[in-house]
Amino acid sequence: MNQNLSANELLSRMGELIEQIQYHSYRYHVLDDPIISDYEYDQLYNELVRIEKDHPDWIRLDSPTHRTGSGISEKFTKTRHPSPILSLASVFDEDGIRAWFERVTKLDDRVERANFTVEPKIDGLTVVLRYENGIFTQGSTRGDGEIGEDITSNLKTIRSLPLKVPVSPNGGQVPKLLVVRGEAFISIHDFDAMNKRLQESGEKTYQNPRNTAAGALRQLDSSLTAFRPLTILVYSIVTSEGGEVPASQSGCLDYLKLLGFPIPDYSLCNDINQAIKAYHQLESQRDRLIFEADGAVIKINQLDLAKDLGFVGKDPRGALAVKFQAREVSTTLLEIRINVGRTGVITPYAVLDPVEIGGVIVKQATLHNFDYIFDRDIRPGDRVLIKRAGDVIPYVIGPIISARSGLELPYVLPEKCPDCQQPLEHFEGEVAWYCVNASCPAQLIRNVEHFVSKGAMDIAGLGIKIVEQLVDSGLVRDVADLFALTRAQLLALEGFADKKADNLIAAIDLARRQPLSRLITALGIHGIGEVMAIDLARVYSDLDSLSKATFDELMRIPNVGPNTAQAIIDWFGRPGNRNLLIKLKSVGMWPVSSGSSQTVVPQTLTGKTFVITGTLPGFSREQAKEFIESFGGKVTDSVSKKTTYLVVGESAGSKLDKARELGVTVVDEARLRALVTETKE
């Protein structure tokens, strides 16, 4: 649409796009109140990308395209702050607050008539942000309070941080120079979700949100920072030049919000008694905060008065940190045990000498994974620190080395699954260890649930409750038993009448017609998803031929790596799994494909990876997936650097944002169909 514009018109259009994208990003990431669809946002963003690609010399410092990261830096440079970025003195209870109030009142009786703000003390990483004529030009760590490290490129990846202020046209006037202070962090929800994804994929998890946020911001490669769910809250003005700023802390917070900065919620209190009440209220609500907070900050609202009070050492007298009740305690680690998950992941956990944390008696705590144990040298018998935050499962921080008696022995990794006694597997490059026995009792319910799921055998009516009922009754001891179920057996179970039993038997019989690729998916072999199963079914005619595949044969199949090849060989090498194959064949669940172990049929979309989001007009999600795979394409669930195309339908979700960040090409259904034709040519 920009082909007929002059250079000046195109430059003006680029400026309009930057303003619009920043505003809509602010509404989405800060206000959580978008007024355009993801698809419309995507069109604006892609138009800007095209202009910048054709005119790289036009790219502005405040362009939202900078948020994907700018590559690898050799090191962080030091930068001096315009004024000291100081820490605060801390107290731990109401008595400490009153003692502080009495001290500063004796120094200046104006304090007695002052009002106060009470803000959460966010447990993140302090950052200092510099804006020149409203443009974000530099961001740094606090460092020693005088000198910090320049982490500008990393901070630009934080989508809640405005690259230009004011964000809104009605956002007020901004000084020529504005330096503000804030806290970068990862929300509790985003941290838990990130660790869950990492654990499920066998990758190393992180210990806590604060350290993870700090590590992300100190990455030399800012493109890696962009993959961490960082956010930011800004809470004070460090300095300004060439413009008026409010004279009170509450006024500064409101002004920062008007400019478009995300700010923390705060309480404005008329006297110290109200401030103490607000502190107690904040502590009572700490479990509902989106971030980890270890206390509250009470500030004298009148900034000139706070400044006149001066300092005690390096601590300003006009503000005070009040810590919450501790959620870290020490106790004895009695034993390290392990759980077996549905996918066979072996997860260690700590059995503790019971201890109270925040009013809750804790007897067990997570140890994340075995690398976590070995990296920290956590041993049975150790005195260990335990942390609990809200309703989050308590975890072991680490041992108190000085408390050791010398009798504590290093933990030894188990060699066998505690439930089925089969040897554990470990795949190169992964943190997790696995039990790969398909008949493992600890995994049975989840294995059956996966086997009957829509992406596998797709047996309608077999939800988790019925699966649990079948397993608990002893009717199903492995997935092959599903195909031997009788109507009479089902009618003997609670909740089953004629129609329900008949429907389930019919659904199981229908599953016998599923192709080989579905059965391969259903077996739950580590690393084998729906796409890989289709590739294998094109090469091998049945499970017998697949079970005889050699490592070299498997490595010749596109997208099969050494870990996957070894996982296939190991799975078919287990006696329990071989017995399962015999049972499947005996109950008639033995699909045969036209695959050949000698050749792999070339496909027109081979090498291209697709992700689908939203509702397509001419395809169901499953039909679109099968369409792409029929031409050799690969369909995955999440957008990454390896994604070639994002296929977008109506009511597309957050995957569009990720695609924009990574520069992934976005296509609709019509373009998808055209791609097939273009590729054929």
KOLDREN-882369 format. One line per 3 residues: their letters; for each residue y, z, x of C-alpha. Coordinates in steps of 0.2 Angstrom, whole numbers, plus 5000, padded with zeros to 4 digits. Layout:
A	Y:Z:X  ...
// end
This chain:
MNQ	5000:5000:5000  5011:5002:5015  5009:4984:5022
NLS	5025:4977:5015  5036:4992:5020  5049:4990:5034
ANE	5047:5002:5049  5061:5013:5043  5053:5014:5026
LLS	5036:5018:5033  5044:5031:5044  5052:5039:5028
RMG	5036:5038:5019  5027:5047:5033  5040:5061:5031
ELI	5037:5062:5013  5018:5063:5015  5019:5077:5028
EQI	5031:5087:5016  5019:5084:5001  5003:5088:5010
QYH	5011:5104:5017  5016:5109:5000  5000:5106:4992
SYR	4990:5114:5006  5001:5129:5004  4997:5130:4985
YHV	4979:5128:4989  4976:5140:5004  4990:5153:5001
LDD	4994:5153:4982  4976:5148:4977  4985:5138:4963
PII	4983:5119:4967  4992:5107:4956  4983:5091:4961
SDY	4965:5086:4963  4956:5086:4979  4954:5067:4977
EYD	4973:5065:4976  4976:5076:4991  4963:5066:5000
QLY	4973:5050:4996  4989:5057:5003  4980:5064:5019
NEL	4971:5047:5023  4987:5037:5020  4996:5049:5033
VRI	4981:5046:5045  4983:5027:5044  5001:5028:5047
EKD	4999:5039:5062  4985:5029:5069  4996:5013:5068
HPD	5011:5022:5075  5005:5036:5087  5022:5038:5094
WIR	5029:5044:5077  5017:5059:5076  5027:5075:5072
LDS	5023:5093:5078  5022:5098:5060  5009:5085:5055
PTH	4995:5092:5046  4983:5081:5055  4985:5093:5070
RTG	4974:5106:5061  4957:5098:5067  4961:5104:5084
SGI	4967:5095:5100  4953:5096:5112  4949:5106:5127
SEK	4962:5115:5137  4959:5120:5155  4966:5138:5153
FTK	4979:5148:5142  4996:5149:5149  5006:5165:5149
TRH	5021:5167:5138  5034:5181:5137  5039:5187:5120
PSP	5057:5188:5115  5056:5206:5112  5042:5219:5115
ILS	5027:5218:5103  5023:5236:5101  5008:5246:5095
LAS	5010:5261:5083  5007:5280:5085  4992:5285:5074
VFD	4988:5300:5063  4972:5303:5053  4977:5312:5038
EDG	4991:5318:5026  4996:5332:5037  4999:5320:5051
IRA	5011:5310:5040  5021:5325:5035  5022:5331:5053
WFE	5029:5313:5058  5041:5314:5044  5048:5331:5049
RVT	5050:5325:5067  5060:5310:5063  5070:5319:5050
KLD	5076:5331:5063  5082:5317:5074  5091:5308:5060
DRV	5094:5316:5043  5096:5299:5035  5077:5298:5035
ERA	5077:5311:5021  5085:5299:5010  5076:5283:5016
NFT	5063:5274:5007  5046:5267:5014  5034:5253:5014
VEP	5016:5255:5015  5005:5241:5021  4987:5238:5025
KID	4983:5240:5044  4972:5224:5045  4958:5224:5058
GLT	4962:5207:5066  4971:5199:5081  4990:5201:5082
VVL	4999:5185:5085  5017:5180:5088  5023:5164:5080
RYE	5039:5154:5085  5048:5142:5073  5062:5132:5079
NGI	5073:5123:5065  5058:5128:5054  5045:5119:5064
FTQ	5030:5129:5072  5032:5126:5090  5022:5140:5098
GST	5010:5154:5095  5003:5167:5106  4992:5183:5107
RGD	5000:5200:5109  4994:5202:5126  5001:5218:5134
GEI	5016:5218:5122  5027:5209:5134  5017:5194:5139
GED	5004:5185:5129  4994:5169:5130  4999:5153:5122
ITS	4986:5149:5109  4997:5136:5099  4983:5123:5097
NLK	4971:5135:5090  4983:5143:5078  4987:5126:5071
TIR	4969:5125:5064  4973:5139:5052  4976:5131:5036
SLP	4986:5146:5028  4998:5145:5043  5013:5134:5039
LKV	5017:5121:5052  5035:5120:5044  5045:5132:5034
PVS	5051:5133:5021  5036:5125:5013  5044:5123:4996
PNG	5060:5114:4993  5066:5130:4985  5060:5141:4999
GQV	5077:5147:5005  5086:5144:5022  5077:5146:5038
PKL	5086:5152:5054  5088:5140:5069  5075:5152:5078
LVV	5063:5163:5069  5049:5173:5078  5037:5182:5067
RGE	5022:5193:5069  5006:5193:5060  4987:5196:5060
AFI	4974:5183:5061  4957:5187:5054  4941:5181:5045
SIH	4939:5188:5027  4924:5199:5024  4917:5186:5011
DFD	4919:5171:5023  4912:5181:5038  4896:5186:5028
AMN	4894:5168:5021  4896:5161:5039  4883:5173:5046
KRL	4871:5169:5032  4873:5150:5036  4870:5153:5054
QES	4855:5165:5051  4847:5152:5039  4848:5138:5052
GEK	4841:5149:5066  4858:5151:5075  4866:5166:5083
TYQ	4875:5177:5071  4891:5187:5074  4894:5206:5075
NPR	4910:5209:5066  4925:5199:5059  4937:5205:5071
NTA	4928:5200:5087  4923:5184:5079  4941:5180:5075
AGA	4947:5185:5092  4934:5174:5100  4938:5159:5090
LRQ	4957:5160:5094  4953:5161:5113  4942:5145:5113
LDS	4948:5133:5126  4942:5119:5114  4953:5121:5098
SLT	4941:5109:5089  4929:5123:5089  4941:5135:5082
AFR	4944:5124:5067  4926:5127:5062  4929:5146:5060
PLT	4936:5152:5043  4952:5160:5050  4966:5165:5040
ILV	4983:5174:5043  4995:5186:5036  5013:5188:5042
YSI	5021:5205:5040  5037:5206:5051  5051:5197:5059
VTS	5052:5199:5078  5069:5190:5081  5080:5177:5073
EGG	5095:5167:5078  5107:5156:5069  5104:5163:5051
EVP	5104:5179:5041  5088:5189:5038  5086:5204:5027
ASQ	5090:5221:5033  5075:5230:5025  5056:5228:5028
SGC	5053:5225:5010  5067:5212:5010  5059:5204:5026
LDY	5042:5203:5017  5049:5195:5002  5059:5183:5012
LKL	5044:5178:5023  5034:5175:5006  5049:5164:5000
LGF	5048:5153:5016  5029:5150:5013  5021:5163:5024
PIP	5006:5172:5017  5010:5191:5017  5000:5207:5014
DYS	5002:5216:4998  5013:5231:5000  5020:5246:4991
LCN	5039:5251:4991  5040:5270:4990  5056:5280:4986
DIN	5051:5295:4997  5038:5301:5008  5028:5309:4994
QAI	5026:5292:4986  5021:5284:5003  5007:5297:5005
KAY	5001:5293:4987  5001:5275:4991  4991:5278:5007
HQL	4978:5287:4997  4978:5273:4984  4975:5260:4998
ESQ	4961:5270:5006  4952:5271:4989  4954:5252:4987
RDR	4948:5248:5004  4932:5241:4998  4941:5228:4987
LIF	4952:5221:5001  4947:5204:5007  4949:5209:5025
EAD	4943:5224:5036  4956:5237:5036  4955:5253:5047
GAV	4971:5261:5040  4988:5260:5032  5005:5257:5041
IKI	5020:5267:5034  5037:5260:5039  5055:5266:5036
NQL	5061:5252:5025  5079:5252:5032  5077:5242:5048
DLA	5094:5248:5056  5088:5266:5054  5071:5263:5061
KDL	5079:5254:5076  5091:5269:5079  5077:5281:5079
GFV	5071:5273:5095  5054:5276:5104  5042:5289:5110
GKD	5035:5280:5126  5031:5263:5119  5028:5269:5101
PRG	5043:5265:5089  5047:5281:5079  5051:5271:5063
ALA	5033:5267:5059  5017:5275:5059  4998:5270:5058
VKF	4987:5281:5047  4969:5279:5050  4956:5279:5036
QAR	4941:5290:5036  4929:5284:5050  4914:5272:5045
EVS	4906:5273:5062  4894:5287:5065  4880:5291:5078
TTL	4862:5295:5074  4845:5292:5082  4836:5275:5081
LEI	4818:5281:5076  4810:5264:5075  4813:5245:5075
RIN	4803:5236:5061  4804:5218:5056  4805:5208:5039
VGR	4798:5191:5036  4809:5179:5026  4804:5165:5014
TGV	4807:5152:5028  4797:5163:5040  4812:5170:5049
ITP	4807:5186:5057  4822:5198:5056  4822:5215:5064
YAV	4830:5231:5056  4832:5249:5062  4824:5264:5054
LDP	4837:5279:5057  4837:5297:5057  4846:5298:5040
VEI	4865:5300:5042  4880:5300:5030  4893:5287:5031
GGV	4908:5287:5019  4898:5297:5006  4882:5287:5007
IVK	4866:5292:5016  4860:5278:5027  4842:5277:5033
QAT	4841:5259:5038  4853:5247:5047  4852:5228:5051
LHN	4849:5223:5069  4854:5204:5065  4841:5196:5077
FDY	4831:5199:5093  4844:5192:5104  4856:5205:5097
IFD	4844:5219:5102  4841:5212:5120  4859:5208:5123
RDI	4864:5226:5119  4848:5234:5126  4845:5244:5110
RPG	4829:5254:5112  4819:5265:5100  4824:5283:5103
DRV	4842:5278:5107  4857:5288:5100  4866:5273:5092
LIK	4883:5270:5083  4881:5264:5065  4895:5255:5055
RAG	4896:5253:5037  4910:5244:5028  4911:5245:5009
DVI	4895:5239:5001  4890:5229:5016  4873:5233:5024
PYV	4876:5245:5038  4872:5238:5056  4869:5245:5073
IGP	4884:5243:5084  4875:5248:5100  4867:5262:5110
IIS	4876:5277:5118  4869:5274:5135  4875:5291:5142
ARS	4864:5300:5128  4848:5293:5135  4835:5305:5141
GLE	4826:5292:5152  4811:5292:5140  4818:5277:5129
LPY	4808:5261:5133  4815:5243:5131  4810:5235:5115
VLP	4796:5223:5116  4796:5207:5105  4781:5206:5093
EKC	4769:5192:5097  4762:5191:5079  4768:5192:5061
PDC	4766:5210:5054  4759:5203:5038  4747:5189:5042
QQP	4744:5193:5061  4747:5174:5066  4757:5171:5082
LEH	4776:5169:5080  4785:5153:5085  4801:5151:5094
FEG	4810:5134:5095  4821:5129:5109  4840:5131:5106
EVA	4837:5143:5091  4839:5162:5090  4827:5165:5077
WYC	4808:5168:5078  4796:5162:5064  4780:5164:5056
VNA	4774:5147:5051  4759:5152:5042  4760:5144:5024
SCP	4748:5157:5017  4757:5172:5025  4758:5186:5011
AQL	4775:5191:5015  4782:5173:5012  4771:5169:4997
IRN	4783:5171:4983  4797:5162:4991  4785:5148:4998
VEH	4779:5145:4980  4797:5145:4974  4801:5132:4987
FVS	4786:5122:4983  4789:5120:4965  4808:5117:4967
KGA	4818:5102:4961  4819:5094:4979  4800:5097:4982
MDI	4787:5096:4969  4799:5098:4954  4788:5108:4943
AGL	4798:5112:4927  4797:5129:4920  4791:5138:4936
GIK	4806:5149:4939  4806:5164:4951  4801:5176:4937
IVE	4785:5166:4933  4781:5163:4951  4782:5182:4954
QLV	4771:5185:4939  4758:5172:4945  4758:5180:4962
DSG	4757:5198:4957  4743:5194:4945  4733:5187:4959
LVR	4731:5170:4951  4741:5162:4965  4737:5166:4983
DVA	4743:5150:4990  4752:5134:4983  4736:5125:4980
DLF	4731:5138:4967  4744:5131:4956  4734:5116:4953
ALT	4719:5126:4948  4728:5136:4934  4720:5135:4917
RAQ	4727:5137:4900  4716:5153:4897  4723:5161:4913
LLA	4741:5158:4908  4738:5164:4890  4732:5181:4897
LEG	4749:5184:4905  4763:5193:4897  4776:5182:4889
FAD	4764:5166:4888  4760:5159:4871  4752:5142:4867
KKA	4767:5131:4869  4773:5139:4885  4756:5138:4893
DNL	4754:5120:4888  4771:5115:4894  4767:5123:4911
IAA	4750:5115:4913  4758:5098:4908  4772:5100:4921
IDL	4759:5105:4935  4749:5089:4930  4764:5079:4931
ARR	4767:5085:4949  4751:5077:4954  4760:5060:4953
QPL	4773:5065:4966  4774:5055:4981  4768:5060:4998
SRL	4786:5063:5004  4789:5076:4991  4773:5086:4996
ITA	4778:5085:5014  4795:5093:5009  4786:5106:4998
LGI	4775:5112:5013  4791:5120:5021  4788:5114:5038
HGI	4802:5121:5049  4815:5107:5051  4808:5095:5038
GEV	4820:5092:5024  4819:5079:5011  4826:5065:5022
MAI	4814:5068:5036  4799:5069:5024  4803:5052:5018
DLA	4804:5045:5036  4787:5053:5039  4779:5046:5023
RVY	4785:5029:5028  4775:5031:5044  4759:5041:5039
SDL	4748:5037:5024  4743:5055:5020  4743:5073:5026
DSL	4727:5069:5036  4735:5056:5047  4751:5066:5049
SKA	4741:5081:5055  4734:5070:5069  4751:5064:5075
TFD	4754:5066:5093  4770:5073:5100  4775:5056:5108
ELM	4771:5047:5091  4782:5059:5082  4796:5057:5095
RIP	4797:5038:5091  4802:5041:5073  4821:5040:5071
NVG	4830:5057:5069  4814:5067:5075  4819:5078:5090
PNT	4807:5088:5101  4809:5104:5091  4804:5095:5075
AQA	4790:5086:5083  4783:5102:5090  4785:5111:5073
IID	4775:5098:5064  4761:5099:5077  4761:5118:5077
WFG	4761:5119:5058  4745:5108:5056  4737:5117:5071
RPG	4737:5134:5061  4720:5138:5054  4728:5145:5038
NRN	4738:5129:5035  4722:5118:5038  4713:5128:5025
LLI	4727:5125:5013  4726:5106:5016  4707:5107:5012
KLK	4711:5117:4995  4725:5104:4991  4713:5090:4993
SVG	4700:5099:4983  4712:5101:4968  4717:5083:4968
MWP	4734:5086:4976  4733:5072:4989  4746:5058:4987
VSS	4744:5043:4998  4758:5031:5003  4758:5014:5011
GSS	4764:5021:5027  4758:5014:5044  4757:5024:5060
QTV	4761:5009:5070  4778:5004:5063  4794:5010:5055
VPQ	4802:4998:5042  4820:4995:5048  4833:5000:5034
TLT	4850:4993:5031  4859:5010:5032  4849:5017:5046
GKT	4859:5028:5057  4872:5033:5044  4873:5050:5036
FVI	4880:5053:5019  4886:5068:5009  4888:5067:4990
TGT	4901:5077:4980  4907:5077:4962  4900:5067:4947
LPG	4897:5049:4950  4899:5037:4935  4883:5026:4937
FSR	4872:5038:4947  4865:5055:4945  4866:5065:4961
EQA	4847:5063:4964  4848:5044:4960  4862:5042:4972
KEF	4852:5051:4985  4837:5040:4982  4848:5024:4982
IES	4855:5029:5000  4838:5034:5006  4830:5018:5000
FGG	4842:5008:5012  4837:5020:5026  4852:5031:5025
KVT	4852:5050:5027  4859:5062:5014  4864:5080:5019
DSV	4871:5094:5010  4886:5098:5021  4900:5089:5030
SKK	4900:5089:5049  4905:5078:5063  4889:5069:5061
TTY	4893:5063:5043  4897:5045:5042  4903:5044:5024
LVV	4908:5057:5010  4903:5049:4993  4916:5056:4981
GES	4914:5057:4962  4924:5065:4948  4928:5084:4950
AGS	4924:5083:4969  4924:5100:4978  4929:5108:4994
KLD	4919:5095:5004  4934:5084:5003  4944:5096:5014
KAR	4931:5097:5027  4930:5078:5027  4948:5077:5030
ELG	4948:5089:5044  4934:5080:5053  4941:5062:5049
VTV	4925:5057:5039  4927:5041:5029  4928:5044:5010
VDE	4921:5032:4998  4918:5031:4979  4903:5024:4970
ARL	4909:5006:4970  4912:5006:4989  4895:5014:4992
RAL	4887:4999:4983  4898:4987:4993  4893:4996:5009
VTE	4875:4991:5006  4880:4973:5004  4891:4973:5020
TKE	4878:4981:5030  4865:4968:5025  4877:4955:5031
// end
